[in-house]
């Protein structure tokens, strides 16, 4: 007799089950090709840390700010480098060591109509949830990684719906790594104009066939 029992049979999933459709205010649509707004600038920089906006993806119903985070050792002793990389890595976990303190990495925007939005942690949406009133800013992280000299990470900020006309101020802070409140101002006119160039990967005609 074999020591390990055979694996149990797993029934096929119910193919008639309705697939979950993510609300449009949670994140950028996965089935849409955006137009790219070529914005690139350093948002904040210290001796060891740099945060930059590397581009804006413009969709028909919103915009996604693409953020790059960089960390360099630059001669730090190993203990200090370990502490700094730990803070760098833990920032994207809502349950991380610095997530519930004023030291965490935070992003926000100030819209041309005066709305002030903050992206904290990740959205946890429930099916059937009603659309939010006004605009919404959500953040998702592409993770972090590195080695003995450099670490890097990415973040995406999804603003829904499309921003109103006027200046948009992108703001961030990361006190744990010595970055106080800083940011940059963007002109939304070109973003609004680019929205008409975004289009779905699959047209309605393709879906019917």
Residue pairs with C-beta under 8 A, 6 or more apart in sequence:
20 127
22 125
23 125
23 129
23 131
24 61
24 62
24 160
25 62
25 131
25 132
25 136
25 138
25 158
25 160
25 161
26 123
26 125
26 138
26 158
27 123
27 138
27 140
27 156
27 158
28 34
28 57
28 59
28 62
28 64
28 156
28 158
29 59
29 61
31 200
31 201
31 202
32 59
32 60
32 198
32 199
32 200
32 201
33 198
33 199
33 200
33 201
34 57
34 58
34 59
34 64
34 198
35 57
35 58
35 194
35 195
35 197
35 198
36 55
36 56
36 57
36 58
36 194
37 55
37 56
37 57
37 58
37 63
37 190
37 191
37 194
38 55
39 53
39 55
39 56
39 186
40 52
40 53
40 54
40 55
41 52
41 53
41 184
42 50
42 51
42 52
43 51
43 52
43 53
43 67
43 170
43 172
43 182
43 183
43 184
44 50
44 51
44 172
44 174
44 179
44 182
44 183
45 51
46 177
46 178
46 179
47 74
48 71
48 72
48 73
48 74
48 76
48 84
48 177
48 178
49 69
49 70
49 71
49 88
49 174
49 177
49 178
49 179
50 69
50 70
51 67
51 68
51 69
51 70
51 172
51 174
51 179
52 67
52 68
52 70
53 65
53 66
53 67
53 170
53 184
54 66
54 67
54 68
55 66
56 63
56 64
56 65
56 66
56 186
56 191
57 63
57 64
57 66
58 162
58 191
58 194
58 195
58 197
58 198
59 195
59 198
60 162
60 195
60 196
60 198
60 199
61 160
61 161
61 162
62 158
62 159
62 160
62 161
62 162
63 158
63 159
63 162
63 163
63 191
64 156
64 157
64 158
64 159
65 156
65 157
65 159
65 170
66 154
66 155
66 156
67 107
67 154
67 155
67 156
67 157
67 172
68 152
68 153
68 154
69 88
69 144
69 152
69 153
69 154
69 155
70 150
70 151
70 152
71 84
71 85
71 88
71 146
71 150
71 151
71 152
71 177
72 149
72 150
73 81
73 148
73 149
73 150
76 84
81 148
84 177
85 146
85 151
86 97
87 97
87 98
87 103
87 176
87 177
88 144
88 151
88 153
88 177
89 144
89 151
89 153
90 96
90 97
90 98
90 99
91 98
91 99
91 104
91 105
91 144
91 174
91 176
92 105
92 141
92 143
92 144
92 153
92 155
93 99
94 121
94 122
96 104
98 104
98 176
99 121
102 175
103 174
103 175
103 176
104 174
104 175
104 176
105 172
105 173
105 174
105 176
105 177
106 118
106 119
106 120
106 172
106 173
106 174
107 118
107 119
107 137
107 139
107 155
107 157
107 170
107 171
107 172
108 116
108 117
108 118
108 119
108 137
108 170
108 171
108 172
109 116
109 117
109 137
109 157
109 159
109 163
109 168
109 169
109 170
109 171
110 116
110 117
110 168
110 169
110 171
111 117
111 135
111 163
111 164
111 166
111 168
112 163
112 164
112 165
112 166
112 167
112 168
112 188
113 164
113 166
115 134
115 135
117 135
117 136
117 137
117 159
118 137
119 137
119 138
119 139
119 157
120 139
121 139
122 138
122 139
122 140
122 141
123 138
135 159
135 160
135 161
135 163
136 159
136 160
137 157
137 158
137 159
138 157
138 158
138 160
139 155
139 156
139 157
139 158
140 155
140 156
140 158
141 153
141 154
141 155
141 156
142 153
142 154
142 155
142 156
143 153
143 154
144 151
144 152
144 153
145 151
145 152
145 153
146 152
157 170
162 191
162 192
162 195
163 188
163 191
163 192
164 188
165 188
165 189
165 192
166 188
167 185
167 186
167 187
167 188
168 185
168 186
168 187
168 188
169 183
169 184
169 185
169 186
170 183
170 184
170 185
170 186
171 181
171 182
171 183
172 179
172 181
172 182
172 183
173 179
173 180
173 181
173 182
